[in-house]
Amino acid sequence: MEFFTEYGAILIIIAALAGFFMAWGVGANDVANAMGTSVGSKALTIKQAILIAMVFEFAGAYLAGGEVTSTIRKGIVDSAIFAERPNDLVFGMLSALLAAGTWLMVASFMGWPVSTTHSIVGAIVGFAAIGVSVDAVHWGKVSTIVASWVVSPVIAGTLSFALFRSVQRLILLQDDPFTKAKRYIPIYMFFVGFLIAMVTLLKGLKHVFKDNGMALSFADSALIASMVGIVVAIIGSYLLSRIKRDLSLETDNRFANVERVFAVLMIFTACAMAFAHGSNDVANAVGPLAAVVSIVSSGGDITAKSIMPPWILLLGGGGIVVGLATYGFKVMGTIGRKITELTPSRGFAAELGAAATVVIASGTGLPISTTHTLVGAVLGVGLARGIGALNLRMVGSIFLSWLVTLPAGAGLCIIFFYIFKASFGQ
């Protein structure tokens, strides 16, 4: 098409900038999913969390971000509809990136943990419904995404509530919590190893195995994860046997030595969750960018899948790192400190509950949001100590921001879509 011959270079430059902006939003807002509980429980300082997340998020995004991505995220619109007008699809993808990035920027400034997936989905729904027709949107898929607003936090909250209750019953409420911790924590370590390995295999490394012709089934992943869990439990037991009790720490807090052990566990879970998050959610930023590059490079030919050039993954990973380093602290503070008071044992229960929810969702095909999952997990841990332990005003603000995310993304995308059409004389 003449349009792409004339404007191809400028469209790719705009797409790269918009993709970086969206990736910045993912880093500023969504990385709190992996690190917020570790910071809030003081297992890590903000600086340590940012440095760890920068390494593991970037590694996940670049090494396991996937070589092929769907042209339209989550399949909520059929790309074949745009066969006769590929320029509209390009404008739509650019608008979606700018709209979702803008909403994530606003949410990050406000300290609201919102779903980056829902931001981009809302944006795509907006331009498809207005730019093509309301019938172009697969509303059934949209409704399952909306349902995840309830499903994600409820499952994660229930699991985290049960996990923290078990920690209370088996360790914290016993006469000698440190001795009980040495006995029972290896069991938790097995579940940490198993669940984090499952999250990493299902979310982080699935593209790597697939691209090398080694697609793992859920059962294969579970077997490998079980072996990892056993190894982690054995190593953990050995390390626990070497930890000496410091009685001076227990004068002010009888759980101080126990919390030291949980703090070490949290660092491990945070690293693995950051890797899995980077590999999974980088697609929200680079997917539309890869679609634009593919369409422009082919002169307007639309395919259902787009090849992911390495430079796009590099740009997405870099954007996530910059967003995390410049503004990630704000949402981390919300998740870590403003919903409920976290200690390493509480943060551990929340992170493990969230990881278990991701594994269940991957095995059953449930649509979930990692943001909603972790917030639900933190709520569950807070409820285990009674509703008075929750900051209900902050919880209300977060829920409101979730409700606004889809329509905000859609509205902003429609505005950007018409600006692009007018700018290019379409």
C-alpha positions, 0 to 999 in steps of 0.5 A, spaced: 500 500 500 502 507 498 500 509 505 505 504 508 511 506 503 510 513 504 509 513 512 512 507 514 518 509 517 514 515 521 509 509 523 515 505 526 518 510 530 511 512 533 510 505 535 517 504 538 516 510 542 509 508 544 511 501 546 516 504 550 511 508 554 507 503 555 513 498 557 514 504 562 507 504 565 508 496 566 514 497 570 512 503 574 505 500 576 505 492 575 512 490 577 509 492 584 506 485 584 512 481 584 516 486 589 510 490 593 510 485 599 517 484 600 518 491 601 512 492 605 514 486 610 521 489 610 524 483 607 527 488 602 529 495 602 526 499 596 533 500 593 534 492 593 527 490 591 528 495 585 535 492 583 533 485 584 526 487 579 531 490 574 535 484 573 529 479 573 524 483 570 529 484 564 531 477 564 524 475 563 522 480 558 528 479 554 529 471 554 522 469 555 518 474 552 516 470 546 518 470 539 511 470 536 505 474 539 498 475 537 496 481 533 491 483 537 492 482 545 487 476 548 483 475 541 478 480 543 477 482 536 478 478 529 484 481 525 481 479 519 476 484 519 481 489 518 484 486 511 481 491 507 484 497 511 490 495 515 492 502 516 486 503 521 489 497 525 495 500 525 492 507 528 488 502 533 494 499 535 498 506 536 492 509 540 492 502 544 499 503 546 498 511 548 491 510 551 494 504 556 500 507 557 497 514 559 492 510 564 498 507 567 501 513 568 495 516 571 494 510 576 502 510 578 502 517 580 495 516 584 499 509 587 493 505 584 495 498 582 491 496 576 491 491 571 496 492 565 492 487 561 486 490 562 488 497 560 490 494 553 484 490 553 480 496 554 483 500 549 483 495 544 475 494 545 475 502 545 478 503 538 474 496 535 467 498 537 468 505 535 473 505 529 470 498 526 463 496 529 460 494 536 459 487 533 467 487 531 468 486 539 468 478 542 464 481 548 464 474 550 471 474 551 471 481 554 466 478 559 470 473 562 476 478 563 471 482 567 469 476 571 476 475 573 475 482 577 472 477 582 475 471 580 482 473 581 482 476 588 477 471 591 481 465 589 488 468 591 485 471 598 482 465 600 488 461 599 493 466 602 488 466 608 488 459 609 496 459 608 497 464 613 492 461 618 496 455 618 502 459 619 499 462 625 496 455 628 503 451 626 508 456 628 506 463 631 501 461 636 506 456 639 510 456 645 516 456 642 515 459 635 522 458 633 523 451 634 516 449 630 519 454 625 525 449 624 520 443 623 515 446 619 518 451 614 521 446 610 514 444 608 513 451 606 519 451 602 517 445 598 511 449 596 515 455 595 519 451 590 514 447 587 509 453 585 515 458 583 517 453 579 510 452 576 509 459 575 516 460 571 515 454 567 508 456 565 508 463 565 516 465 564 519 459 560 513 456 556 515 460 549 523 458 550 521 451 550 515 451 545 520 455 540 525 449 541 520 444 539 519 442 547 512 444 549 511 442 556 504 439 558 501 441 565 503 434 567 510 435 565 511 442 568 508 439 575 513 433 575 519 438 574 516 443 579 515 437 584 523 435 583 525 443 584 520 443 590 524 437 593 531 440 592 529 447 595 526 443 601 532 439 602 537 445 601 532 449 606 532 444 611 540 444 611 540 452 611 535 452 617 539 447 621 545 452 621 541 458 623 542 460 630 537 463 635 539 470 637 535 471 643 537 478 644 532 480 638 526 476 641 526 481 647 521 486 643 518 481 639 518 474 640 517 472 633 523 476 630 528 470 629 522 466 625 521 472 621 528 472 619 527 465 616 521 468 612 524 474 610 529 469 606 524 465 603 520 472 600 527 474 597 527 467 593 519 468 591 520 475 589 526 473 584 522 468 581 515 472 580 519 478 577 522 473 572 515 470 570 512 477 570 517 480 566 516 474 561 508 474 561 506 482 561 512 485 557 507 482 551 502 488 553 507 493 551 510 489 545 505 485 542 501 491 539 508 494 537 510 487 533 503 488 530 505 495 527 512 493 525 509 486 521 504 490 518 508 496 516 514 491 513 509 487 509 506 493 506 499 492 509 499 484 510 495 482 516 497 476 519 494 473 526 501 472 529 507 477 529 514 475 529 517 478 535 524 481 533 529 481 538 530 489 538 522 489 540 523 485 546 530 489 548 525 495 548 520 492 552 525 490 557 528 496 557 522 500 558 519 496 564 526 497 567 526 505 567 519 505 569 520 501 575 527 505 577 523 512 576 516 510 579 515 503 581 516 505 589 509 509 589 505 502 587 510 498 591 508 502 597 500 501 596 501 494 596 506 493 601 504 498 606 497 501 605 492 495 605 494 492 611 501 491 615 505 486 613 511 482 616 515 477 612 511 471 614 504 475 612 508 477 606 510 470 604 503 467 605 500 473 600 506 471 595 505 464 595 497 464 595 498 469 589 503 464 585 498 458 587 492 462 584 497 463 577 498 456 577 491 454 578 489 459 572 494 456 568 492 449 569 484 451 568 484 456 563 481 461 568 483 469 565 486 472 571 490 479 572 496 478 576 495 485 580 488 483 582 491 476 584 496 479 589 491 485 592 486 479 593 492 475 596 494 481 601 487 482 603 486 475 605 492 475 609 489 482 612 483 478 614 486 473 617 488 478 623 480 481 622 477 486 618 480 491 623 487 490 620 485 492 613 485 500 610 478 499 608 478 506 604 485 504 600 481 498 598 475 502 596 480 506 592 483 500 589 477 497 587 474 503 584 480 504 580 479 497 577 472 499 575 475 505 571 481 501 568 477 498 562 472 504 560 478 509 561 483 505 556 477 505 551 475 512 552 483 515 551 484 510 545 478 513 541 481 520 542 488 518 540 485 513 534 481 520 531 487 524 532 491 519 528 486 519 523 486 526 522 493 527 522 495 522 517 489 525 513 485 518 513 
